[in-house]
Amino acid sequence: MNPTISSLKRAIKHYPHGMTGIAQDVGKSVNTLEKELDSGQTHKLGVVDAVFMAKTLCEAGMPQCHDFAAHVASECGGKFVPNDAPRDQVRSPV
């Protein structure tokens, strides 16, 4: 399994109501989201949904919520450093 997707799955395990809760937040069925996270041939997880889930997990204070961002940064040759400023004081880089 892809380590970047695995990092997201680990954080989801700690989310209130687990996979059911995050699937509801994303607006997908549990079955569809599980297939997307399993990196199967028929379902692919989109980057927008993955980032939304990671953001939701971080806002909820879930353990390992920054792992997804760290894996993406590492794959791109960079390093993820969490910002300690309150969210409303942080400007989006895009």
C-alpha positions as a printed NumPy array, in Angstrom:
array([[  0.   ,   0.   ,   0.   ],
       [  1.067,   3.545,  -0.713],
       [  2.631,   5.08 ,   2.452],
       [  1.044,   8.465,   1.745],
       [ -2.452,   6.957,   1.687],
       [ -1.6  ,   4.739,   4.666],
       [ -0.789,   7.851,   6.698],
       [ -4.273,   9.198,   5.992],
       [ -5.908,   5.882,   6.943],
       [ -4.03 ,   5.81 ,  10.274],
       [ -5.318,   9.259,  11.209],
       [ -8.876,   8.344,  10.171],
       [ -8.868,   5.481,  12.691],
       [ -8.754,   8.082,  15.489],
       [-11.41 ,  10.373,  13.988],
       [-14.779,  10.471,  15.798],
       [-16.889,   7.699,  14.228],
       [-13.845,   6.643,  12.167],
       [-14.382,   5.923,   8.499],
       [-18.132,   6.556,   8.77 ],
       [-17.567,  10.047,  10.181],
       [-14.964,  11.143,   7.646],
       [-16.939,   9.651,   4.733],
       [-19.947,  11.7  ,   5.793],
       [-17.797,  14.848,   6.014],
       [-16.401,  14.24 ,   2.513],
       [-19.829,  13.415,   1.127],
       [-19.06 ,   9.869,   0.025],
       [-20.339,   6.468,   1.022],
       [-18.138,   4.476,   3.393],
       [-17.835,   1.772,   0.74 ],
       [-16.573,   4.207,  -1.906],
       [-14.113,   5.912,   0.444],
       [-12.718,   2.582,   1.654],
       [-12.139,   1.497,  -1.946],
       [-10.426,   4.804,  -2.741],
       [ -8.17 ,   4.481,   0.313],
       [ -7.318,   0.89 ,  -0.607],
       [ -5.828,   2.176,  -3.882],
       [ -7.753,  -0.381,  -5.911],
       [ -7.963,  -0.52 ,  -9.663],
       [-11.551,   0.737,  -9.783],
       [-11.398,   3.675,  -7.36 ],
       [ -8.856,   6.477,  -6.98 ],
       [ -8.679,   9.031,  -4.179],
       [ -8.486,  12.567,  -5.54 ],
       [ -6.024,  15.073,  -4.132],
       [ -8.784,  17.564,  -3.256],
       [-10.583,  14.946,  -1.134],
       [ -7.322,  13.808,   0.466],
       [ -6.378,  17.371,   1.427],
       [ -9.898,  18.027,   2.728],
       [ -9.692,  14.914,   4.914],
       [ -6.231,  15.824,   6.195],
       [ -7.415,  19.342,   7.032],
       [-10.537,  17.998,   8.773],
       [ -8.43 ,  15.557,  10.791],
       [ -6.012,  18.314,  11.842],
       [ -8.845,  20.649,  12.818],
       [-10.22 ,  17.85 ,  15.   ],
       [ -6.78 ,  17.404,  16.624],
       [ -6.366,  13.791,  15.544],
       [ -3.051,  12.03 ,  16.159],
       [ -0.918,  11.716,  13.036],
       [ -3.006,  14.371,  11.261],
       [  0.127,  15.944,   9.761],
       [  1.518,  12.665,   8.414],
       [ -0.218,  13.024,   5.036],
       [  1.265,  16.497,   4.485],
       [  4.686,  15.233,   5.611],
       [  4.566,  12.344,   3.126],
       [  3.52 ,  14.618,   0.255],
       [  6.276,  17.106,   1.09 ],
       [  8.841,  14.312,   1.311],
       [  7.784,  12.838,  -2.048],
       [  8.298,  16.292,  -3.575],
       [ 11.759,  16.644,  -2.03 ],
       [ 10.679,  18.971,   0.754],
       [  9.87 ,  18.993,   4.421],
       [  6.586,  19.716,   6.192],
       [  6.682,  22.105,   9.145],
       [  3.374,  22.716,  10.958],
       [  2.39 ,  26.327,  11.479],
       [  1.565,  27.091,  15.111],
       [ -0.339,  30.293,  14.29 ],
       [ -4.124,  30.21 ,  14.646],
       [ -5.765,  29.153,  11.385],
       [ -7.489,  32.506,  10.83 ],
       [ -4.086,  34.241,  10.9  ],
       [ -2.478,  32.004,   8.279],
       [ -2.667,  33.029,   4.629],
       [ -2.916,  30.328,   2.008],
       [  0.225,  30.06 ,  -0.143],
       [ -1.909,  29.53 ,  -3.257]])
